[in-house]
Amino acid sequence: MVGLEIRDVSVRYGSTTAVDRVSLSVAPGEVVALLGPSGCGKSSLLRGVAGLEPLAGGSVGYDGEDLAGVPVHKRRFGLMFQEGQLFPHRDVRRNVAYGLETQDLTRAERDERVTALLGQVGLAGYERRAVPTLSGGEQQRVALARALAPRPRLLLLDEPLSALDRQLRERLAGEVRAALVETGTTAVFVTHDHAEAAAVADRIGVMDRGRLLQVAAPDELRAAPASDRVAEFLGLRG
Amino acid sequence: MDRDRSRLSRRRGAADSADHGRSRLRPPLGLKPAALLWGTAVAVPLGFLAVFFAWPVVALVARGFVPDGALDLTGFTEVLSRPRTWRLVGLTLTQAVLGTAFSVLLGLPLAYLLYRRSFPGRTLVRGLVTVPFVLPAVVVGVAFRTLFAPGGTLGFLGLEESLAGIVVALVFFNVSVVVRTVGGLWERLDPRTEQAAASLGASPARVFRTVTLPSLAPAIASAASVVFLFCATAFGVVLVLGGVRYGTIETEIWTRTTQFLDLRSASVLSILQLVVISAALAVSARARRRREAALRLVSARGAARPLSWRSPADVTVALVGAAIVVGLMLLPLAGLVARSFREPDGSWGPGNYVALGTTGERNALVVTVWEATATSLRIALVATVISLVVGGLVALVVSRRPRSAGARRAVGTLDGLFMLPLGVSAVTVGFGFLITMDQPVLGLDLRTSGLLVPVAQAVVAVPLVVRTVLPVLRAIDPRLREVAAVLGSGPGRVLRTVDLPIALRSVGLATGFAFAVSLGEFGATSFLARPDGATLPVVIYRLIGRPGAENYGMALAASVVLAALTATVMMVAERLRDERAGGEF
């Protein structure tokens, strides 16, 4: 069991290099946050891992299997965006059930799993609610339940809390952490907020201009930032 | 790179490297079932366009240039050296420019009133403003002819068989295009930009000139080019209103082919028209692209505030709007309905409607008007199905944004190709059908199968279906598809569970448009419908061309029936329309 292995990955858009030879390993059950300013390439790296962007170089592997040539829908990863991206034409139950519909489950098993997940994200009884009637925080909870439903071997979270207000963000960061730990989900969590990164992750990777500057546990990072840039992103300086 | 072929992917410019870019599903050409899917989605519409549009049009043009198997350009020089040709070109352009200018001028205040201000009955007025656009040209022609005729309500203006009269009718027709296109954008403009300008000391007039108008410019340009197209190729209205004294390239093509059997002149004129239309289409496409880019900047929430009777600007706009709606729209329609109850002897009664069960005075028709109505409905049903299938597939393919520049260009070309029938004269299509479809096509004899007229009408309706469904498909956030794919859906299931359910919301409106267009189609149908299979518009035109007060009365009653049918179809379609459904018209 080796989990996610990112080796020398580059992502380019035309002549712009968004991700520049980044390597990172995430052990099974571990939560790693990618921290950096907007435009630093952290979301592009995430998309490259998901298979949504072609890699200009390097490789992405999971448990020793090279994922080159494995299409997005066969990677068994989960993905959560900043604005939830719930299906507007489906109610809450059918949103959460979406990833289960392609699995070999009976209807009862599916419903049971949906109910359990909604309970887990604090939305018990929301099954029949229409998406537009939900608040921003509720939408993100549904999106999290939907992403966890098919039991992905890796969950990718792209600034999932950034569109929410500060108070809600702080509370939800704790809840996301709890949900990930409880389900034993391996996760990569992209954020530009160092407090959020520290609240959610076991380790934090600091990115700037497409490069991964340093990866370490939050305490270690604070105690010994490798450079001034890293210290700056952690809010330790200027 | 082979492995990203079957994958969801996105396009991104070098400048657009922010973390949260927009992405698009691209046709996954590497995967076999997917390749088959996309191949079919491209091949069916292309085949349809090639056989039922390109071939007839090319055949017609060729018949003019290669009359006896050898290239002969004398027709060209002959027609182009006729002063009459240039007079017609001049009239066509004048008519189109005036029609467009007044449509925009009158459409802007209406768009403001109906999309930026709220007041009781707004929904009703919005519906009313939409009606003219879908009204059959023949009905509009008859309505204004009745209005302008000596003894008519506006007979004193002397507009009968005049350029001014035709321009008024064209504006009646096309104001709704401007109102819907511009209003749709105006509704979603973030009012805070205007408020920011006002807080910087700009007067309302300056805010409008420096903030609002520039934001609306792409929508206005887009609407104007579409209206220009419609005005330049208007056929039914010009034929009914212009009489013998007034004509355009379009009516001249018709006259040349049907009256004088002068195919060479007709084809030269068709080419001349194609040149004008291609130029207009190019402008339209550019304006549309800019508009779609601009749309991302606006907020989705409506920003209409209640109409205030204390604001002089609001009162002015409300009065202007009321004058346009009453004077330009209600008056001709009310006049038509009223006159249809005037019996030939001058008394009031339902006599004209009773006569719809007959073939008219001195048997002007081969079928009764009711029989023609049944034919119209039957044909419209088939034409609607064809145009929904073809137009839906085009919209699906064109909504994709492939990663490679070449494929993107191909998609853009496909988009442009299917706009061509919108501009190419329906008369040209109809006549082209007449000379090409006289033989079995792919083993099917269209003439005896009863498919000839529906297929021709579908050619005309497809662009409208595309333009209605496409914006909805394009508005789907690509990340929805990405989420679906990550959750384990292959490309086929993404289409079925994301694109299809969302696109279905606009299909109601597209169905309504296709049905309405088919019901009112006159240019192509007038060539192709046999006397015993005449549609309602064909019957109406025949009736006003025959002498006798009874026939004219029947034409009015039949026009009311046709208008009522069309309006009903559109109202049902509007009901089915979801808030999210956009559309250009």
Interface residues (C-beta under 8 A of the other chain):
Chain A: Y13 G14 S15 T16 A18 S38 G39 C40 G41 K42 S43 S44 A50 G51 L52 E53 P54 A68 G69 V70 P71 V72 H73 K74 R75 R76 F77 G78 L79 F81 Q82 E83 Q85 F87 P88 H89 Y98 G99 T102 Q103 R146 A147 A149 P150 L156 D158 E159 V190
Chain B: M1 D2 R3 D4 S6 R7 L8 S9 R10 R12 G13 A14 D16 S17 A18 D19 H20 S23 D477 R479 L480 E482 V483 A484 A485 V486 L487 G488 S489 G490 R493 T497 V498 P501 I502 R580
